[in-house]
Amino acid sequence: MIFSLFLKGGPIMFLLLLCSILGVYIVAERILFFNFHFKEADKSIDIVKKKLMTDGINETLQMLRTKRNIVLRSMYQAIRLSSKEHYEISDGIKEAVYLQIPKIERLMSVLSSIITVAPILGLTGTVLGLMDIFNVISGGGIGDASLLSSGIAEALITTVTGLLIVVPFIFVFQYLTQKIEEYIMLIERTCYDIIAFCNHNSAVKQ
């Protein structure tokens, strides 16, 4: 049933299927990425603070140097900035945040493009279907129900498919955009927190 409807939608359906697969991949990849880097951010911060108190700044930097986790990388940069002047700290934190933004926003522009393109592809399929209908009519086949229904099916199915693809992606895109803003704020807040911890906690070993 579904496969037959897919075929009736014409060649545009393959492009819509590609958009759907790519969109699902991006959403899954972003969710896994965010879980890996931010799910246990509070736990990571506590571990680093304990490390600073027990082993000192130099040992903590050695531990964090090779870490790939964004929160840990941000804390590494923050600890290095902790002995700097105030203006250097502010500029350093901005730089540390900006360095992570491309990683956090990766593929979001592609998802945005899919949201824009999918309805357009659906409308393109509608136009192609209408063209088939007009071709049937102009060829004197107005009484041929099978040819007319084929064009009508292509016109309707592609439009509906484009909308079915784009609507859930719009909500997911808004959700991911909100999470990205939260994570960027988390990185900045973590940097300031670690710097304050290093500078105002006498238990931190140099």
N, C-alpha and C positions, 0 to 999 in steps of 0.2 A: 504493500500500500504506500508506504513512505517513499520507497525507491521509485515507484511508478510516478508519484507526484513530482519527485526530484527530476526525473527525466522529462516530464511535461513542461517543466520550467525553462527548458532550453539551456544553451551554453553558459548563460550568465550564472546559473546555479552552481557551476563549478568554481567560479570566482567567489561567489558568496560562501561556498563551503570552505575555500581557502582562507577567507577572512575569518570565518568562525573558528577554524582550527588554530590559526595564528593568534587570535584573540584569547582563546582558552589557554594556549601555551604561555602567553605573556602574563595573564592573571595568575596562573599556577606558579610560574617562575618568580613573580614578584612576591607572592605570599610566602613561598619557601625562603626567599631571600630575606624578607623582613623577619621571619621566625628565627632564622639563623643568627641574624645580627642584633635583634632588639628584644627577643622574647624574654631573655633572662638578663636584661640590662641592669636591673637593681642588684641582682646577685653578683654580677661582674664588678660593679662599683664597690660593693662591700668587700669582695675578695682583694681588690687592688688596695683599698684603704688598709686592710689588715696586713697586706704585704708591705706597705709603706711603713707601718709601725714596727713590724717585726724584723724586716730585712733592710729597710732604708730605700732612699730614692734610687741609688745606682743599681741595686739589685732588681728593683721593680722595673726600671727601664730596660734592663737586660731581658727580663721575662716578657715584657710587652713588645720588644723590638720586632719580633718576627710574627706577631699575631695578625691575622687577616680580618678579625671581627672589627666592625666599624667603631663600636663603642670603645673597645680596647685600644684601637689605633688613636682615637680622639683623646683618650686618657693619657696615652704615651706622649702626644703632643702637648697636652696640658701640663704634665709633670715637667717637661723640658722648659716650659714657659714660666714655671712657678717662681723662679729666681730673677725674672726680668722686671723692668720698670712697668708702671701701670699702662702707659700708652703702648708698649711693646706687647703686653699681655692681650690688650684689646684687639690689636691688629693681628696678633698670632692666632687668637681664637677665631676671628673672622676667616682667616686663611684656612684654618683647620676644618671649619664647617664647609667652606666653599669647595674644598678638595673632595669632600664626601658627597656633595650634592649630585654630581653626575652619576655616581654609582647608585644612589637612592632613586633617582628619577629615570634610570635606564629603561628603555623600551616604552615609557609612558607616552612619548610622542607618537610611536607606532600605533599604540592602542587608540589614541585620540584620532589618528588618521583613519583607522578602521571604523570608528564610530561615525566619521564624516562620510566615508566612501560607501559603506554598506547600503544606506538608503538610496544613494545615487545609482548604485548598481541595480538595486531593485527597480527604480524608476526606468533605468535603461532597458531592463527586461520587459517592463510594461510597454515601452515605446516599440520595442521589437515585436511584441505580441500584437499590438495594434496595427503595426505595419503588415503583419501576416494576414490579419483580418481584412484590411483594405485590399490587399493583393487578391484575396479570395473573392471579395465583392467585385473588384474591377475585372476579374477574369470570368465573371458570370457564374461564380460558384456560390452565390448567396444562399442557394437552397441546400448546399452540402454541409450538413450539420457537423460532420466529423472534422472538416477543415476549419470551420468557424470555432468549434469548441477547442481545438488545439491552440488557436491564436488567443482565445479568451483565457485559457488555462495558463499559457505562458505569461500573459499580461498580469494576471492576478497572483499567481504563485510567487513570482519573483518579488513583487512588492511586499507581500506578506512575509516572505522569508527575510528580506532586508530589514523589515521592522522587527521581526522576532529576534534577529541577531543583535541589532543595535540597542534595543531597549534595556536588556539586562546588562550589557556592557556599559551603558551610561551610568547606571547605579554603581556598578563595580568601580568604574573610573573615579566617580566622586568619592567613594569610600577610600580607594587607594591614595587619592590626592590628599584627603584629610589626614591619613596615616603618615604620608610623607611630611606634611607640615609638622605633625606631632614629633616625628623622629628627628627632624632638623632642630626643633626646639630642644629636644632631649639631648642631642649632641652638645649644643651650646651650653645648656644648663649643667651638663655633666662636666664640661671643661672648667667652668667657673667654680663648681663645687669641689673638684679635685685640687685646683689651685688654692682655693681658700683653705682646704684641708691641710695642704702641705705647708702653707705659710702661717697658719694660726693654731696648729696642733704641735705642741712641744714633744709629743711622743714620736713624731715622724723623724726617722733617722736620716741624716744627710749622706 
